[in-house]
Amino acid sequence: MKYRLGSLDRFDAPRWERLSRSDAAALVGFLCGRSVAAEQPLARSTSARGMMMALFCAGAPWDEIAKAADEFINETVAVPRDAERAIVRAINLTECMQAQLVFPDDAARRERLIEAGSALLADQSGVDGLPGHAETLADLKLHMAAVEERREALPALEGLELGVVSLLGPLHRADGAAFAKSIDMLVRDARDRGTRCARPGSALFVQRVQGFQDVGLGFLFAGSRRIGAVFGLRMPEPPPDTLPFYPPGTRGG
C-alpha cells in the first residue's frame, strides 16, 4: 500500500517554527516523490518514516499523520530480517511501537507488530554484545509490553535500564511525576536537537529543513507517555510547550 497525501489546504501552520509554509509544502512534496520511487522494502520503510515526520512538522492534521504512521509500521514490519542489522531493526520496531501507542486503534496491525517484535527478541544473535544492545532491547521490551497492555510484564523488566533518560526507574517506583518529567525531557530534547540543525536563512533547501526528522521524533516520544497510563501511573498534564506533540484527547495523565 502507498500512502496518498490529502489536500495541503487542510494543513495548519507548521508545528516546527523553523519551517516556513513554502518549505513545509516543498518538503512534503519531495518525500511524496521519494516514496513513490522507493522499490526495496528497506527504502520504502525509510521513506515512510520520513513522510510521517515531515507531515508532523509541516502542520498536517492528525488523521493524515495517522495514515502515514500506518504506512511506516506496515512497511517496517515487512522488511526482511536479513535486510538490516538486528540492532537497527530493534530501534525501528521500537519506533513502530511508539507510533502504535499514538494511534492504537488498528488491532490487526498491533498483532503484526507484536509478532515482529517477538521474533526479534527470540533471536538476539545479531544484537547481543553490541554497544548499547541491552538498552536497545530494554526499550523494545518496554514499549512492546505497553502495546500489548501487559501490566504483569513490569516485574520481568526489573534490572534493565534505558540509558540517560530513565523510564523504567519511575515505573518501578510508581512515580508518575518522574515518569512524565522523563517524557517531557525526551520530547524537548528531540525538538531542540532538530532546531539546532536547521539553517532557516540558508539558500539551500536541504539546510533549511535539516533536523525535521529529529523534531518529528518528539511526537513518538510523546507516544511513550501512554506507557505510564498502561502501568497505572498518575501523571500531570504535559507542559504547554510540549502540547503540539500530542494528538487532541491523548494528553491527559
C-alpha positions, 0 to 999 in steps of 0.5 A, spaced: 500 500 500 502 507 498 500 512 502 496 518 498 497 525 501 490 529 502 489 536 500 495 541 503 489 546 504 487 542 510 494 543 513 495 548 519 501 552 520 507 548 521 508 545 528 516 546 527 517 554 527 523 553 523 519 551 517 516 556 513 509 554 509 513 554 502 518 549 505 513 545 509 509 544 502 516 543 498 518 538 503 512 534 503 512 534 496 519 531 495 518 525 500 511 524 496 516 523 490 521 519 494 516 514 496 513 513 490 520 511 487 522 507 493 522 499 490 526 495 496 522 494 502 528 497 506 527 504 502 520 504 502 520 503 510 525 509 510 521 513 506 515 512 510 518 514 516 520 520 513 513 522 510 510 521 517 515 526 520 515 531 515 507 531 515 508 532 523 512 538 522 509 541 516 502 542 520 498 536 517 492 534 521 492 528 525 488 523 521 493 524 515 499 523 520 495 517 522 495 514 515 502 515 514 504 512 521 500 506 518 504 506 512 511 506 516 509 500 521 506 496 515 512 497 511 517 496 517 514 490 519 515 487 512 522 488 511 526 482 511 530 480 517 536 479 513 535 486 510 538 490 516 542 489 522 538 486 528 540 492 532 537 497 527 531 493 526 530 493 534 530 501 534 525 501 528 520 496 531 521 500 537 519 506 533 513 502 530 511 501 537 511 508 539 507 510 533 502 504 535 501 507 542 499 514 538 494 511 534 492 504 537 486 503 534 488 498 528 488 491 532 490 487 526 496 491 525 498 491 533 498 483 532 503 484 526 507 488 530 507 484 536 509 478 532 515 482 529 517 484 535 517 477 538 521 474 533 526 479 534 527 478 541 527 470 540 533 471 536 538 476 539 544 473 535 545 479 531 544 484 537 547 481 543 554 484 545 553 490 541 554 497 544 548 499 547 544 492 545 541 491 552 538 498 552 536 497 545 532 491 547 530 494 554 526 499 550 523 494 545 521 490 551 518 496 554 514 499 549 512 492 546 509 490 553 505 497 553 502 495 546 500 489 548 497 492 555 501 487 559 501 490 566 504 483 569 510 484 564 513 490 569 516 485 574 520 481 568 523 488 566 526 489 573 534 490 572 534 493 565 535 500 564 534 505 558 540 509 558 540 517 560 533 518 560 530 513 565 523 510 564 523 504 567 526 507 574 519 511 575 515 505 573 518 501 578 517 506 583 510 508 581 512 515 580 508 518 575 511 525 576 518 522 574 515 518 569 512 524 565 518 529 567 522 523 563 517 524 557 517 531 557 525 531 557 525 526 551 520 530 547 524 537 548 530 534 547 528 531 540 525 538 538 531 542 540 536 537 537 532 538 530 532 546 531 539 546 532 540 543 525 536 547 521 539 553 517 532 557 516 536 563 512 540 558 508 539 558 500 539 551 500 533 547 501 536 541 504 539 546 510 533 549 511 529 543 513 535 539 516 533 536 523 525 535 521 526 528 522 529 529 529 523 534 531 518 529 528 521 524 533 518 528 539 511 526 537 513 518 538 516 520 544 510 523 546 507 516 544 511 513 550 507 517 555 501 512 554 506 507 557 505 510 564 497 510 563 498 502 561 502 501 568 497 505 572 501 511 573 498 518 575 501 523 571 500 531 570 498 534 564 504 535 559 507 542 559 504 547 554 510 547 550 510 540 549 502 540 547 503 540 539 506 533 540 500 530 542 494 528 538 487 532 541 484 527 547 491 523 548 494 528 553 491 527 559 495 523 565 
